Amino acid sequence: MELVQSANPADRLPGRVDQIDVMRGFALLGICLENIFTMHTPNAFFAEYASRYGHGLNHFLLLALMVLVRSKFYPIFSFVFGASAALGLPTQSPGFFLRRLAGLFLLGALQVIFIWEGDVLVQYVFMGCLLLLLRNWGAKPLVILGSFLLLFSFIGNLWAMPQMQVSEESLAAYETGTFSELMSFRVQEFLQSVFTWATLLFYSRIFAFMLMGFAFVKSNSISRLTSPAWVKKVFLGHLALAIGVAILVQLAGWRGEANETLWLKELCLGVYFYAAVITLASLPVLLWHTSILQRFLSPLRLLGKLTLTHYLTQNLLFSLLFYRYGLDLFNKLEPWQCVLLYVIVIALQLGFSFWCLKRYKQGPVEWLLRRIAGKKQKGAS
């Protein structure tokens, strides 16, 4: 989510940073695709859903979703969130920053109650508060802490508690629940998941990338995004690292082994995950530097400026499509139909972005968040 209006401290990158907006818009594409499948068929029931499609187009669409999309784009959002926080804090007071976080918390809480329990805004608020406490740290300590948290989020799987079995009542709540019943179910499920080991590992992973984004700006590396050679080096280097670790895991025969005895496997998976996320994050920036492709990527920049509006609208729309108080399509669409629906939603949001930004500086939710935060007054950092 866009925490602050991106402002770059470097003189040669005034105002918004196009590359950050492009990266944010690209992340939104992945988040939308992941969320449409998650809201259509929650993770607890996804294995059974995938088992229906063992071959053909639907099989390859689900395979691509699992390999290229699942869990990869929230970290990109977190990286951008951290970078935006570091860009904005020097120009605003901590009070303004906290008021924006309070606005995000309100939006997140409303989404949990009325739309979807898979909200991330509430988590981002608490992580944003931690960023504020760490704002005077240097880039190197932030990277060290982020690296530790990322590796912990994988190695911690060795001590993960058995997950609670999903009951038939849970499935029935999604399939047949009324609006009021689903409201109660969402809140209950969200609160039950907050203080679990798996959630702690997820928070560690997301906050790790938030710290890296914050450190990226603190180290004055933001100007490097304008260098095609540097971006290409980052992309190819992390791509090679991801491929190398994947080959190592394959050759070591770790696939399918018991996690309890293979901490080294979890460590390698953590390195692979980091490399894969940075590869994906740097891809749109690399393509942005290609003059021929920049014209086609400009819609990503527009999506990136209205991220919060689009994110909440997507989830609201999906809840109305899938749950019984809407069109009742929960767990009934084939993968290709979900992808087609995703394309239609993104196309509509692109059209809205063009229309809105020709007339206004911000999207409606971004405007609301700005009103909640009030005046921006620079304070001590």
Buried (B, 14 or more C-beta within 10 A) or exposed (E): BBBBBBBBBEEEBEEBBBBBBBBBBBBBBBBBBBBBBBBBBBEBBBEEBBEEBEEEEBBEBBEBBEEEBBBBBBBBBBBBBBBBBBBBBEBBBBBBBBBBBBBBBBBBBEBBBEBBBBBBBBBBBEBBBEBBEBBEBEBEEBBBBBBEBBBBBBBBBBEEEEEEEEEEEBBEBBBEBEEEBBBEBBBEBBEEBEEBEEEBBBBBBBBBBBBBBBBBBBBEBBBBBBEEEBBBBBBEBBBEBBBBBBEBBEEEEBEEEEBEEBEEBBBBBBBBBBBBBBBBBBBBBBBBBEEEEBEEBBBBBBBBBBBBBBBBBBBBBBBEBBBBEBEEBBBEBBBBEBBEBBEEBBEEBBEBBEEBBEEEEBBBBBEBBBEBBEEBEEBEE
